[in-house]
Amino acid sequence: MYSIGKVSEMFQLPISTLRYYDKEGLFPQMKRASGIRQFDEREIEALRVIECLKKSGMEIKDIKQFMEWCSEGSSTYAQRRDLFLKQKEAVEQEIHRMEKVLDMIRFKCWYYEEAIKDGNEDRLHEMTPEQMPEEIRDAYYHAHEE
């Protein structure tokens, strides 16, 4: 069993967040001793999933729905799978968007390194993508694709 303070340390979460999750019903089987929350491995694993889903952009109300489905048992496997498939797609889209952002940053780092070497941007303004180093050209095109 883990205390709320220990769980707070383990997950680097404020105690108030853990209390909020409990209040929202995200730990439906949590035991209490004299009113004090006792986290066992079931709650620790639930918290890993909750934090994963939260980091993926899922709202608490949807995480709560997932936790309710878990409590309902095997009849909700398909709904749980569909929730994860939908979230997987959302995360993959976000990764793609961020890869484009990263490529723009890579391009701009190279661009300003070259401007520093030249002392100006004249050569760079006249340069076509085909004249850029291959890796930079690829980043440039990826960052600019629709």
N, C-alpha and C positions, 0 to 999 in steps of 0.2 A: 504494500500500500504506500501511496505517496501523498504527502500533504500538498495543499494548494501552493504553498511557498516553493516546495521542491519542483513541482510541475511548472510553475512560473519561471524558475531558473532554467529548467531543462529546455523549455521552448522559447525562452527569451520573450515571454509575454507578460504584460501586467496582470496582476491578480484580478484587477477589475474586469479584464477581458474574459478570464476563466469564469468568473462569477456571472458575467453576462451570458456566456455560452450555456452555462448551467440553467440560468433563468429562462433562456430561450428553448430549453428542452433538448439540447444537443447531447446530453449525457443522461439518458432516461433511466439507466440502471445503476447510477452512482449510489454508493453506500454512504451513510453518514453515521458518525459516532458522536453522540451528544451534540448533534447539529453541525458537526465539523465534517466537511467534504473529505472523502477518502477516494483517491484515484487509484484504480488498479490497472492492470495491463489492458483491459477492455477500453477504458477511458483514454489511456495513453495512445492506443492504436486509433481510436476515434479522433483524437486530437491531431494525430499525424494526417489523417484524411481531411479533416476540417481545414487545417492550415494549408494543405495542398490545394484544396478547392478554392479557398479564399485567395491564395496567391495566384491562382489561375483566373481570377476575376469573378468568380461566382458570388452571388449575393447570399447573405445569411439566410434569407427566407427560402432559397433553393437548397442550401445546405441542410436546413431544418427539414425540408421535405425529404431529402435523401435519408437523413437519420430516422425519420418516421418510417420510411420504406424498410430500412434495415430492421426496425423493431417488428414490422409486420411479417417478416420471414421470407421464405422461398417464393411465395407468390408474386413478389415484387422484383425478382431478379431482372426481368426484361426491362422494367422501368429504370432500374439502377444502371443497367448496361447502357440504355439509351441516353441517360443523363451524362454518363462518362463519354460516350461517343460524341455527343453534342459539345461537351467541354473540350474534348481532344481537338475537335475541329476549330473551335474558337482559339485555343492555344496555338495551334499550327498557323492560323491566320495571323495572330499577333507576332509569332516568331518570324514569319515572312516579312511582315511590316517592319519589324525591328532590324532584320537583316538588311533591308533597303536603307534604313536610317544609318546603320553601321557602315554600309558601303559609301554613303554620302560623306560621312565623317572621315573614312579612309581616304577618299578622293581629296577632300579639303585639306587634310594633313599633308598629303603629297604636294598639293597645289601650293600651299604656303611654304613648305620646305624649299620648293623650286623658286618661289618668289623671293625668299630670303637669299638664296644663292645668287640669283640674278640681280637683286637689288630693286626689282620692279616686277610688274605683271605683263609687260609688253609681249614677251615670247609666249606666255601662257594664253593670252587673249587670242593670239593668231593660231594657236595649236588646235588641230582637229583631234578628235578621239583616236583616230588611227595612228597618230604620232605619239600617243602616250604609251608608256610601258604596258604590256599586256594585262598585268594584274590590276593596274589603275584603270585602264580602259574598261575592263570587265566590271569593276566596281562602279565606274561612272555610268555605264549603260544600265546596270542593275538598279542603281539609285534613281535613274531617270525614267525607268519603264512605268507605264500606266498600270 
